[in-house]
Amino acid sequence: MEIDFNKLANYKSLAYGASTIAQLGKVKEEYQELLNEVEIKNDDFRYIKDRDNFISEALDLLTATVNLLLLGKVSDTDFNKHIEKLNAYR
């Protein structure tokens, strides 16, 4: 499976004019909407209620997070440090 996540950078305009803190609020909102698609009982995730809605909300969360990073002026150095950290987990 190949997904070009670089396309999400084209939607920074969705956060145009937002402050980093305002965009963080958007990330929180999208995370809550994602959780609304999961049945939770006793603080445990039980099952996904509707796969299509879950995927849609997860992609909304991803887009909001990418916008947050772009507003925070994430750099190649930042990203490469993250990749190095992920590689260390292997």
N, C-alpha and C positions, 0 to 999 in steps of 0.2 A: 504494500500500500504506500503510495506516494502522495502526500498532501503538501502543497506549497503554502506554508504558513506565512511566507513573505507577503502574500496578498493582503494579509490583515493590516499591514503598514499603510495600505491605501485608504484605510478607514479612520485614520487619525482625526479626520475632520469631524467625526462623530463626537469627539471630545474637544473640538476647537473652542477655545475660550475658557475651558474648564481649568481650574487650578489642579495641582497634583492632589490636594486634599479632597476636592470635589470629586475627582476621578476615583480616588480610593473609596469614596462613598458609593460610587457606581459599581465598583468591584464587589463591595459588600452586598449591595442590592442583588447583583447577578448571582452571587454565591447563595444567598437565601432562596432565590427563585430555583436554583438547581436543587437545593435541599428539599424544596417543596415537591419535587418529583420523585422523592425517595420515601418509602415507608420506614419510619423510625419507631422503634419500640424499646423502651428502657435504655435509651442512648445508644442503641445498636442499629446499624443499617440493616434492614430486612430484605427489601427488594425494590427494584425500580418500577414505579407505577406505570409509566408509559415511555417506552424506549425513544420514540421520536421526539417527544417533549424533553426528555432527559438530554438527548444529544443536542437539541436546539439550545437549551439553557446552558449546557456545558460550553458550546461554541460562543454563546453570548458572554460567558464568563471569561473565556480565552481572549475574545476581542477586547473586552474592557481592561483586562490585565495587560495586553499588548499596548493599548492606548496609554495606560498608566506608566508603563516603562518608557514609551516614547516621550511622554510629557516630562518624565524625570530625566530625559536625555541619556538613556542607557547607551553605553559605548561598546565597541567591539571588545575592548579590554574587559569590561564587566561581563559580557557574554562568554568570552573565552575562559574567564575565571570560573564561571558557572559550569561550563563543559568540563573543565579540569576536575571540579568537585564531583560531578556526576561520574566521571571516569574512575575516580578514586573509590566509588561505591561498588564497582564491578567485582 
